[in-house]
């Protein structure tokens, strides 16, 4: 999937593919990736990078991203 095609769809939380609130599932659907891959990458980047406050970003995304269909 091209970058232009992924940006034409709105970014939203997943209502069906969710573990906690659907943020990573929504990002995975928007990018056209596997949701498990996005979840693992998000956790790894959050743990391994002191400059990426993963929990705070996740909470902000939860409130900013609308719930999808």
C-alpha positions as CSV (number, residue, x, y, z in Angstrom):
1,X,0.0,0.0,0.0
2,X,1.3,3.4,-0.9
3,X,1.6,6.3,1.5
4,X,-1.0,8.3,-0.4
5,X,-3.5,5.4,-0.2
6,X,-3.0,5.0,3.5
7,X,-3.4,8.8,4.1
8,X,-6.7,8.9,2.2
9,X,-8.4,6.9,4.9
10,X,-9.1,8.5,8.2
11,X,-7.1,7.4,11.2
12,X,-9.4,5.9,13.8
13,X,-9.4,3.4,16.7
14,X,-10.4,-0.1,15.8
15,X,-13.7,-1.3,17.2
16,X,-13.1,-4.9,16.2
17,X,-9.4,-5.5,16.5
18,X,-8.6,-4.2,20.0
19,X,-6.7,-5.4,23.0
20,X,-7.0,-2.4,25.3
21,X,-8.7,0.5,23.4
22,X,-8.0,-0.2,19.7
23,X,-5.3,2.4,19.2
24,X,-2.7,0.0,17.8
25,X,-5.3,-1.9,15.8
26,X,-6.5,1.4,14.2
27,X,-2.9,2.4,13.3
28,X,-2.3,-1.1,11.8
29,X,-5.4,-0.8,9.7
30,X,-4.4,2.7,8.6
31,X,-1.0,1.5,7.6
32,X,-2.1,-1.8,6.2
33,X,0.1,-3.8,8.6
34,X,-0.5,-6.7,10.9
35,X,-1.9,-5.5,14.3
36,X,0.4,-7.8,16.2
37,X,3.4,-6.2,14.5
38,X,2.3,-2.7,15.3
39,X,1.7,-3.7,19.0
40,X,5.1,-5.3,19.3
41,X,6.9,-2.4,17.6
42,X,5.0,0.1,19.9
43,X,6.0,-1.8,23.0
44,X,9.6,-2.2,21.9
45,X,10.0,1.5,21.0
46,X,8.4,2.5,24.3
47,X,10.7,0.3,26.3
48,X,13.9,0.9,24.5
49,X,13.6,4.6,23.9
50,X,13.8,7.1,26.8
51,X,12.7,9.8,24.4
52,X,9.4,8.1,23.5
53,X,6.9,8.2,26.5
54,X,4.7,5.3,25.2
55,X,2.0,5.4,27.9
56,X,1.4,9.1,27.6
57,X,1.3,8.9,23.8
58,X,-1.1,6.0,24.0
59,X,-3.5,7.8,26.3
60,X,-3.4,11.0,24.1
61,X,-4.1,8.8,21.0
62,X,-7.0,7.2,22.9
63,X,-8.7,10.6,23.4
64,X,-7.7,12.1,20.0
65,X,-8.6,9.2,17.7
66,X,-12.3,8.6,17.0
67,X,-13.7,5.1,17.4
68,X,-14.2,3.5,13.9
69,X,-16.9,1.3,12.6
